[in-house]
Amino acid sequence: MDGIEKIDLISESERYLIDYSNIKSKIFTQDNFLNKESLYDFYRDPSKGVPLLLPVKLDCFDYSQVNEIFDININEFARYIFSTKNTDYVGVKKYFQFGNRFCIGAFPKKNYTKRIKQFNKINSKLKKFNNELKIKKKKVIAFQTRNIPHLGHEKIIEMLLEEYDYVIINPVIGPKKKGDVKNHVLVKVFNFLSENYYNKKIIFMPVCANMFYAGPREALHHACLRSSVGFDSFVVGRDHAGAENNYNPEEAINVVKKYESKFNIRIITHKGSYFDKSQNKIVIKDNLNKNNNLLNISGSDFRNAIIKKKYFKFARKDLQEFIYSFKHNIFY
């Protein structure tokens, strides 16, 4: 996959080159990095998604033409955008890792032009791919993930394939937090599953954008993103774009349903997959399931098993063997 491994290596400051690239290519509604006044529009309207701001003093930007510098109240921002009072939450800390001072008027230094073109190339390829499938009248849906899939994830994919011709595994591939799976590993994992179990009906096609871990607000942000790159359908599930148990698992589902009419995209929601002890099988949670029969399939437990190279009972053994054959660290 072109450029994936290189994106795994970019620095945290260079993630803002991705935001710049997406703003200029009109993937988001912003026409520039926001000033302080425009930020309040995002506070008032969650459907706008996550605001893109540019910190001062990044090595990859030229600040010679800056015309406004402003400070952001971190507590206020955390409350409106991350829906939390916890400023130690990983999403908040990552957003303000370069401080709370931002600006408008800066632009990337010339020696980063090639890198920006690389980001544009990935997203242009995705747009072209979606357009070609529409011409062929294929019905597809975008599936956001940052995890190696266990059988619960596969149950969701199987559910989607009952209605769609293809499930497009469409992760955002900007720099992630420590402990997340590297992008080039996800490529190999999903290609393995597609070729061995899904008759190539799942296709790995990423979108070059940043992950914010903003939960419900980011679910809206992701819907806007997928619409912009040509998808007609997008799936939102349990604890979408959340971390550290910061959000109610179904909060993102409720929020996207509330604002769905503002997006030019169909949003499919589900309440997650569980092991149903009464039926001895994995099911999608619905109103008919009894909670006392449902066992959560923990992604954290799966990740810990992978770290220790132990087998997780709710994931394919051959997939795990494939992962354990990798010579390099698969996590950030």
Secondary structure, DSSP 8 states (H G I E B T S, - for coil): -TTHHHHHT--TTTHHHHHHHHHHTTSSS-SSS--HHHHHHHHH-GGG-S---EESS-TTEE-TT--EEEE--HHHHHHHHS--S-TTSHHHHHHTTT-SEEEES-EE-GGGHHHHHHHHHHHHHHHHHHHHHHHTT--EEEE---S---HHHHHHHHHHHTT-SEEEE--B-S---TTSB-HHHHHHHHHHHHHHHSTT-EEE--B-------HHHHHHHHHHHHHHTT-SEEEE-TTTT--TT-S-TTHHHHHHHHHGGGSSSEEEE---EEEETTTTEEEE--TTS-GGGEEE--HHHHHHHHHHT---TTS-HHHHHHHHT--S--B-
